[in-house]
Amino acid sequence: MKKSTVFRTATSAALCLTLTTGAVMPKEALAWDWLSAGLAVFQVGAQYAYLNKQVNYLDNKGRDDYMGQIKDKYGVNSDPTANAMLARIMTRLSDAVALTDESIVKKPYNYFVNNDKSFNAFCTLGHNMSVNIGAFTKLNYNEDELAFVIAHEMGHGQKNHPAAGVKKALPLSLLSALYASQNPNNASVIGATLVNAVGTAKLVTKPMESQADNLAFEYATRAGYNVGGGAALWQHILEQNGSKSSGFAEIFNDHPSSISRRDNYSKKITQWSGNNVKVNAETGQITVAGKPFYTPSKTSTMSPQEQAFFIAGNLSAVYHNGSQHEAVWTNSENTLLVGEQPIMSFDGVADSGSVETRLRDILSSSKAAKTEEDKKAEKANVKAPKKEKKVKTSDKENTKEAKPLTMRQKVEAYYAGQK
């Protein structure tokens, strides 16, 4: 926080106290009040400086100690499936984040599964993250949906939302704690205060939530998770809560609604496909290249709409990767594919043959239409083919893109340079 900002904030706080008191005090006391106000400005300004210092400590050097406080409060859950899944998700997402933001290499995430049975996850100061065991059970351990939950929290972490939220939302309570502690340099006082606030939406704003949602889509898709996972996640939350405001929805009841978040992710599926794949959120009907393709039936674990977003995510990847003209087929595991891209499982689908034929016809007609467009474009703009420049073998080797380092390799390289 800049000194000028600290001074303005402190002055405002002191004046509010003074003016409020002055309204009921005699005029003779006003001179003394202004002197007190001046002292209050100094004291509050000093406390804000301490606040910044301690928040910075907890966000960096003291982050492991702070993590210990969080674990003590929430408890560490030992569910092997949940822990293995969280480690796998964090590894993949960290690799994805590191491709565009190498700050994660210097400050990789601490994370653990906690014992809380409600549906939530949080990222607080110091890239300290935890996922409730309740998030795993409520999502039926669906890795694609959980990846979007965790990627959202990483979005907060990468944009320093926790630190910004602490300084905006908790200054008065933190300053009070510092003053009462008789030891303003003790970061444990702030840590203990913040532990009571982690896992809530009190430290983040609606713009922060929207930014984290958009970053979650980038991180999760770059990590190879289903493009439809975000929309499916919020569809699941809507169905779990119904018209009631509880659990995850209650925590974020003053933030973007579940419907708006689902619809935002649904639009991203369509955009990812080049505007070729869409889902009707009311019925679950999937359209491909403007033609009705498939409406899933309800299963014991998923609604038609939630399934539709996952299937649409796979179809979107087909178009995004340019493989929409590859063979449509069903493998020995009863999975429909386009080329090597899995689309959906045919387990429990009575008319699987017609579904396969329908997708093949849609993609074939789309290919035929594209071919006609290409022919017309060629006739309208015929140009002599350019001669390709010959590339020497040595040049070809030099132009090959280097394979990106994994998160683990970057972390190792970073720490090797610190020795």
Disulfide bonds with the S-S distance in Angstrom:
none
